[in-house]
Amino acid sequence: MDSDVSKSSSRLQPPRADFGRVSVFLGEKNGKYPDANQIIVRGSDARAALDTTLVSNHIGPEFDAAELVVLGHVHEDHMAGLHRLPAARVMVHEADLEAARSFDGLVAAFGIVDPVRAQDMLDRFRRNFFYAPRPDAQSYVDGTSWDLGQVKISAFHMPGHTAGHCVLLVEPEGVAFIGDIDLTGFGPYYGDASSSLRDFRSSLVRLPEIPAKVWVTSHHRGIYTDREQFLRDLAAYQSKIDEREQRLLDMLTQAPKTLNQLVEQRLLYPASYESPWVEAAETRTIEQHLDELLADGRVQVNELGVYRRV
């Protein structure tokens, strides 16, 4: 990606949808990774950006005037416009705060222990996402709200994807930015060191309780205005967890395996997909499923670390 092009606003304005004081700018392919969708909230007293994505680099003054950034969670693709807002106040849930403040904090949240892979990741993030940490970031907690004048943003802590992942509700418009509970066919991602399969399950159950009329995902799906369609896609998204569990059991039906052997076989990503974080994500994901299966008595592990299906 050419950084000079991406840092400018010369590209055609991205598609947008407006809901009162809320504007949703759609990233390429409805925000398919590495892009993501961008929300801007225009209060009578202040303007806020919810996350800062690659597409934000093509919005121009409407984005660049934001005085407040509320990050729903911390990953590289949600920090890709922060370089445009050096004076903005940046707010992050307390559980993701260190990941926003420094690259070491981000590496720890990912669970990358190999320094070579960490450096590769940093180089990629700088090259492709204009990554720069925000040591000035401040923390918020579940239930925090920001009154921008005639419009309010409220944070609902919905962990799992990251420890601090939040859904951000804008009222009175009733627009819920559900972030990386993105309802994609890939399914829930809980492969970071700070991720939690148990918390993700709980968050998916609680998500429909948020009093929203519009739901906006960070990636791929984009905007929902039909609650029934939203609920159908949410159910399909939840089912991916059980599908992974069954695939893992099928792997162990073929033959008993160690964790390393299961990671090599892969549960999340195709064998052809490579990135510095794949091995860590596969390991963390599989470990969490194995813990559940062990607790349920459906899998056993021996003293050599070999798992077998019961």
Helices and strands as residue ranges (DSSP letters): H 3-7, E 16-19, E 22-25, H 28-31, E 38-42, E 47-50, G 54-58, H 61-64, E 68-71, G 76-78, G 82-84, E 89-93, G 94-96, H 97-101, H 103-110, H 115-129, E 138-140, E 145-147, E 152-157, E 166-171, E 175-179, H 197-206, G 207-209, E 214-217, E 223-224, H 227-254, E 257-258, H 259-265, H 278-296, E 299-301, E 306-309
